[in-house]
Amino acid sequence: MRDIGRGRVALSHSTRRSTGQHRDARSGMQLDPQDELLLHFVGNCFGANPPKAIGVAVSGGGDSTALLHLMHHWAGGAGVTLHAVTVDHGLRDAAAGEAKTVARICAGLGINHSTLHWTGWDGKGNLQDQARRARYGLMAGWARERGIEMIALGHTVEDQAETFLMRLARGSGVDGLSGMASRRHADGVTWVRPVLLQRRQDLRDYLQRHGIGWIDDPTNEDERFDRVKIRKAMQVLADLGMDAERLAGTAQDLGIARCALELQTQEVAERTVAIENGDVVLDRRQYRQLPLEIRDRLTTHALCWVSSAKYRPRRAALSDVGYAILKGKASTLHGCLITANKNSIRITREYQAVKDTVCATDATWDNRWRLIGPHETGLEIRALGAAGLAECPEWRATGMPRRSLLASPAVWKKDSLIAAPLAGLGNGWRTKALFGLDHFISSIISH
């Protein structure tokens, strides 16, 4: 066996044990030591108390097909019910037929299977990125509808190495280069990668040993896509000693560093951050004394938390904001307004980012506000704005800055302001922030 980073093991063709085979009593499958080791890694991924139902993402390719069969074998002994899901992106004529092939395989194994369809591609932007986001969104919705808390993905060591190189080419920092997590929580689902420590070839060897076929996606050879170019470049890098295991090991080491940095950022936030009506307020004196990396992390988290953005701002733009903060100047980034005075730094929602955001009064506004009051037809929530603030004579008594109140939620009936609770005009309404300081601090840690 060969080490990958710290405490990780992948199968090696040259070091297989020769202790013979035995037939598994449940499935009748003839198991050899390599099968047993793969099954060991899969089982370890889910621990001693796995969920009663687990989803498996299956495209029909070698990696996901191997994962499906390994999990089917493991689930029988663990008392777990599997549900398989395939996403047809509608980008290739053969995709529908491949989904049907996966469905037949699942039927033969007694596994419930669903095919989800994406129709959102408009021919613009980054196809692979949009398809990936759509795929995860569809699968998360599918799982939530069925009460499935966990979905297994078939990513391998090579996928981890490819992701590392792609992010390196984009200039990613520690967070991006830490690669894919073996387990993370997003969109109400826990995503796990049971074979992330295994080589792609070892999974194909498993399939071949047991006479199991798989589908080769022709786009895996299409050099229009960055991942395919990276995959071919890795063949050259391997000759220089930078093989998939070495690259994946580096990603894992950076993941350990990322955890340490997140913990330090969390500790800093506990003593320097306050939340005031949705604004993040930082102690400026302590902020100035922080190491640059921790300062940037804290600022980034505040920007993403206020704006509900999933992706962090670019480092160059973040540096400009940091410089403005130290000079006491106002700046905007990520849909937020950042201001600083002698004692504090305030990060609030920028009015321009929410001026067109509208919803019913019984819905969530800007992903973080609910309004409680006498709902009725014709009422809606919009940003207060300058015209609305002019109708709130007591707004100064709230202690909130004018710029913050401009982007605060207000109840409107067409062009008439009904209520603006944060600006002192309640009229029977009150605001409820969905997230507070506890959430701000806890969400610093990646899940």
LUMLUM-260242 format. One line per 5 residues: their letters; for each residue x, y, z of C-alpha. Coordinates in steps of 0.05 Angstrom, whole numbers, plus 5000, padded with zeros to 4 digits. Each point is the difference from the previous one (the first is absolute). Example, Ala and Ser with C-alpha at 12.3 -4.5 7.8 and 13.67 -1.06 7.14 Angstrom:
BEGIN
AS> 5246,4910,5156 | 5027,5069,4987
***
This chain:
BEGIN
MRDIG> 5000,5000,5000 | 5021,5071,4986 | 4990,5060,5046 | 4964,5061,4974 | 5013,5060,5045
RGRVA> 4986,4985,5073 | 4964,4936,5018 | 4971,4986,4931 | 5008,4936,4962 | 4987,4980,4927
LSHST> 5003,4931,4970 | 5062,4981,4962 | 5005,4947,4946 | 5070,4982,5020 | 4986,4988,5074
RRSTG> 4935,4959,4999 | 4995,4948,5053 | 4994,4928,4976 | 4957,4970,5054 | 4950,4972,4950
QHRDA> 4927,5012,4989 | 4936,4984,5036 | 4927,5004,4981 | 4957,5050,5036 | 4940,4966,5032
RSGMQ> 4951,5058,4987 | 5014,5016,4928 | 5034,4937,4975 | 5055,5045,4973 | 5070,4970,4998
LDPQD> 5042,5048,5041 | 5076,5008,4998 | 5043,5043,5047 | 4995,5060,4955 | 4924,4997,5002
ELLLH> 5001,4995,5076 | 5045,5061,5006 | 4956,5041,4955 | 4939,4980,5040 | 5037,5017,5064
FVGNC> 5012,5071,4976 | 4928,5008,4977 | 4973,4976,5067 | 5047,5044,5039 | 4974,5061,4964
FGANP> 4931,4991,5032 | 5022,4981,5070 | 4965,4955,5050 | 4931,5033,4995 | 4986,5017,4927
PKAIG> 4934,5030,4978 | 4944,4951,4984 | 4996,5026,4929 | 5058,5025,4957 | 5000,5027,4930
VAVSG> 5052,4981,4948 | 5015,5045,4941 | 5011,4955,4939 | 5017,5024,4931 | 5016,4931,4972
GGDST> 5075,5014,4996 | 5051,4954,5031 | 5009,5037,5065 | 4927,5009,5018 | 4982,4930,4975
ALLHL> 5053,4970,5045 | 4975,5042,5058 | 4929,4977,4988 | 5019,4926,5002 | 5046,5009,5060
MHHWA> 4946,5037,5039 | 4948,4948,4980 | 5044,4946,5029 | 5015,5041,5063 | 4928,5024,5011
GGAGV> 4972,4930,5006 | 5040,4987,5063 | 4992,5070,5028 | 4924,5002,4996 | 5001,5059,4953
TLHAV> 4951,5012,4942 | 5033,5030,4938 | 4967,5048,4951 | 5037,5014,4935 | 4995,5064,4960
TVDHG> 5024,5020,4931 | 4999,5070,4971 | 4989,5007,4925 | 5026,5069,4981 | 4968,4995,4931
LRDAA> 5067,5017,4967 | 5012,4935,4963 | 4952,4957,4960 | 5027,4938,5034 | 4988,5025,5070
AGEAK> 4927,4978,5003 | 5020,4929,4980 | 5056,4999,5051 | 4951,5019,5055 | 4955,4943,4978
TVARI> 5059,4953,5004 | 5015,5022,5071 | 4926,4990,5017 | 5004,4928,4975 | 5063,4987,5040
CAGLG> 4966,5027,5063 | 4938,4959,4987 | 5043,4937,4996 | 5029,5018,5068 | 4933,5016,5030
INHST> 5018,5074,5009 | 4949,5055,4988 | 5025,5047,4945 | 4980,5070,4977 | 5022,5040,4939
LHWTG> 5000,5076,5008 | 5001,5047,4940 | 5035,5067,4992 | 4974,5047,4948 | 5034,5064,5022
WDGKG> 5058,5006,4951 | 4993,5063,4958 | 5066,4993,4962 | 5034,5054,5040 | 5053,4999,5055
NLQDQ> 5040,4942,5027 | 4962,4937,4980 | 5034,4952,5048 | 4994,5046,5059 | 4926,5014,4987
ARRAR> 4987,4926,4988 | 5035,4982,5066 | 4960,5051,5040 | 4935,4976,4967 | 5017,4928,5013
YGLMA> 5012,5011,5074 | 4938,5043,5007 | 4956,4948,4966 | 5028,4943,5042 | 4992,5040,5065
GWARE> 4927,5014,4984 | 4989,4927,4982 | 5030,4978,5066 | 4960,5049,5042 | 4935,4979,4968
RGIEM> 5014,4927,5020 | 5028,5013,5069 | 5070,4978,4978 | 5052,5035,5043 | 5063,4975,4964
IALGH> 5023,4992,4928 | 5063,4961,4980 | 5043,5025,4942 | 5051,4959,4961 | 5059,5047,4999
TVEDQ> 5070,4968,5002 | 5072,5020,5015 | 5007,5022,4927 | 4939,5045,5006 | 5031,5032,5062
AETFL> 5066,5011,4964 | 4965,5029,4939 | 4960,5047,5044 | 5064,5023,5035 | 5034,5016,4933
MRLAR> 4939,5036,4972 | 4996,5044,5061 | 5074,5012,5000 | 4994,5025,4928 | 4947,5049,5023
GSGVD> 5044,5027,5055 | 4961,4971,5058 | 5026,5006,5071 | 5000,4952,5058 | 4925,4988,4999
GLSGM> 4995,4984,4927 | 5062,4957,4998 | 4977,4959,5059 | 4958,4963,4949 | 4936,4960,5008
ASRRH> 4980,4980,5069 | 4985,4927,5015 | 4938,5025,5036 | 4964,5067,4998 | 4930,5027,5014
ADGVT> 4966,5046,4949 | 4929,5013,4976 | 4971,4959,5057 | 5038,4937,4980 | 5065,4967,5023
WVRPV> 5044,4983,4940 | 5050,4943,5010 | 5055,4973,4955 | 5013,4928,5021 | 5053,4986,4947
LLQRR> 5036,5067,5001 | 5063,4965,5024 | 4999,4946,4946 | 5029,4999,4930 | 4955,5000,4940
QDLRD> 5035,4939,4972 | 4988,4961,5064 | 4925,5011,4993 | 5002,4977,4927 | 5040,4939,5021
YLQRH> 4944,4985,5050 | 4948,5004,4945 | 5041,4957,4953 | 5012,4947,5053 | 4925,4992,5007
GIGWI> 4980,5008,4928 | 4964,5066,5010 | 4997,5048,4942 | 4999,5076,5000 | 4989,5058,4952
DDPTN> 5057,5042,4973 | 4978,5073,4992 | 5031,5028,4936 | 5004,5070,5031 | 5056,4972,5044
EDERF> 5044,5005,4938 | 4974,5068,4977 | 5057,5050,5008 | 4953,5059,4998 | 4991,4988,5074
DRVKI> 5053,5021,5050 | 4994,4936,5041 | 5018,4957,4939 | 5061,5043,4986 | 5022,4994,5072
RKAMQ> 4989,4925,4998 | 5047,4993,4941 | 5051,5047,5031 | 5002,4956,5062 | 5032,4946,4958
VLADL> 5060,5045,4990 | 5000,5024,5072 | 5002,4928,5025 | 5067,4990,4965 | 5026,5058,5042
GMDAE> 4977,4968,5065 | 4935,5039,5005 | 4952,4943,4992 | 4927,4999,5022 | 5016,4974,5070
RLAGT> 5053,5054,5012 | 4953,5056,4977 | 4942,4973,5040 | 5045,4994,5061 | 5019,5074,4992
AQDLG> 4926,5017,4996 | 4987,4962,5064 | 5057,5036,5036 | 4971,5067,4978 | 4932,4976,5026
IARCA> 5032,4991,5068 | 5029,5070,4996 | 4932,5027,4979 | 4967,4970,5062 | 5052,5033,5045
LELQT> 4989,5068,4966 | 4925,4994,5006 | 5006,4984,5074 | 5044,5060,5012 | 4952,5044,4961
QEVAE> 4942,4974,5041 | 5037,5016,5065 | 5013,5071,4975 | 4927,5009,4980 | 4977,4981,5070
RTVAI> 5036,5060,5030 | 4996,5052,4944 | 4933,4992,4965 | 4930,5025,5017 | 4936,4995,4959
ENGDV> 4955,5061,4998 | 4935,4991,4962 | 5033,4958,4947 | 5064,5041,4995 | 5068,4971,5019
VLDRR> 5038,5048,5045 | 5074,4987,5015 | 5045,5031,5051 | 5048,5041,4957 | 5058,5002,5049
QYRQL> 5002,4925,5006 | 4989,4992,4925 | 5063,5040,4985 | 5041,4954,5045 | 4979,4936,4965
PLEIR> 5046,4961,4953 | 4982,5016,4928 | 4973,4930,4985 | 4953,5000,5060 | 4979,5072,4985
DRLTT> 4982,4980,4929 | 4963,4938,5022 | 4958,5039,5050 | 4983,5053,4948 | 4984,4948,4948
HALCW> 4954,4962,5047 | 4964,5065,5019 | 4989,5019,4927 | 4974,4931,4982 | 4957,4996,5063
VSSAK> 4966,5068,4988 | 4990,4988,4925 | 4984,4925,5004 | 5052,4989,4945 | 5027,4930,4992
YRPRR> 5067,5020,4971 | 5053,5046,5030 | 5022,5064,4965 | 5065,5002,4961 | 5062,5013,5041
AALSD> 5019,5064,4962 | 4931,5030,5014 | 5005,4978,5073 | 5068,5034,5006 | 4970,5065,4975
VGYAI> 4946,4996,5053 | 5051,4985,5054 | 5040,5061,4979 | 4937,5043,5002 | 4983,4975,5069
LKGKA> 5069,5018,5027 | 4993,5070,4969 | 4930,5008,5029 | 4967,5006,4931 | 4935,4969,4976
STLHG> 5001,4946,4946 | 4953,4950,4968 | 5010,4927,4984 | 4959,4937,4993 | 4934,5038,5006
CLITA> 5023,5031,5066 | 5019,5069,5024 | 5061,5003,5045 | 5011,5062,5044 | 5049,5015,5056
NKNSI> 5007,5051,5054 | 5049,5008,5057 | 4972,4942,5041 | 4964,4952,4954 | 4991,4970,4931
RITRE> 4930,4989,4975 | 4980,4953,4943 | 4929,5009,4978 | 4958,4984,4939 | 5009,5048,4942
YQAVK> 4935,5033,4978 | 5017,4991,4926 | 5005,4925,5010 | 4930,4993,5029 | 4961,5058,4969
DTVCA> 4965,4952,4952 | 4990,4943,5049 | 4925,4990,5011 | 4959,4945,5034 | 4934,4989,5035
TDATW> 4997,5020,5073 | 4994,4927,5022 | 5064,4981,4963 | 5074,5007,5016 | 5032,5064,4974
DNRWR> 5072,5003,4978 | 5011,4929,5028 | 5003,5026,5071 | 4939,5040,5022 | 4929,4983,5019
LIGPH> 4947,5052,5016 | 4946,4985,5050 | 4935,5039,4999 | 4930,5006,4968 | 5013,4967,4933
ETGLE> 4949,5016,4946 | 4995,4998,4924 | 5037,5055,4964 | 5055,5008,5052 | 5072,4985,4983
IRALG> 5070,5006,5030 | 5050,5047,4966 | 5061,5038,5022 | 4983,5064,5038 | 5042,5046,4956
AAGLA> 5008,5076,5007 | 4927,5015,4984 | 4976,4951,5053 | 5049,5025,5052 | 4974,5071,4990
ECPEW> 4933,4974,5027 | 5032,4974,5064 | 5008,5061,5045 | 5027,4958,5059 | 5055,4964,4962
RATGM> 5057,5036,5035 | 4974,4975,5068 | 5014,4928,4978 | 5075,5012,5002 | 5008,4966,4933
PRRSL> 5041,5035,4945 | 4961,5030,4942 | 5036,4957,4949 | 4980,4937,5037 | 4927,5020,5003
LASPA> 4997,5015,4926 | 5010,4925,4986 | 4955,4976,5057 | 4934,4963,4986 | 4936,5040,4998
VWKKD> 4927,4985,4986 | 4971,5035,4939 | 4933,5004,4966 | 5018,5022,4930 | 5034,5068,5012
SLIAA> 4974,5009,5071 | 5044,4983,5059 | 4962,4959,5052 | 5055,4982,5050 | 5075,5002,5010
PLAGL> 5012,4969,5068 | 5076,5008,5000 | 4991,5074,4985 | 4952,5011,5057 | 4935,4995,4960
GNGWR> 4967,4937,5027 | 4926,5009,4986 | 4987,4930,5028 | 5059,4968,4964 | 5066,4974,5026
TKALF> 5061,4969,4967 | 5031,4933,5015 | 5072,4987,4979 | 5008,4927,4981 | 5073,4999,5022
GLDHF> 5037,5032,5057 | 5068,5001,5034 | 5001,4926,5017 | 4988,4982,4927 | 5053,5050,4977
ISSII> 5053,4968,5044 | 4981,4927,4989 | 4996,5008,4924 | 5074,5021,4997 | 5017,4926,5004
SH> 4991,4962,4935 | 4949,4944,5004
***
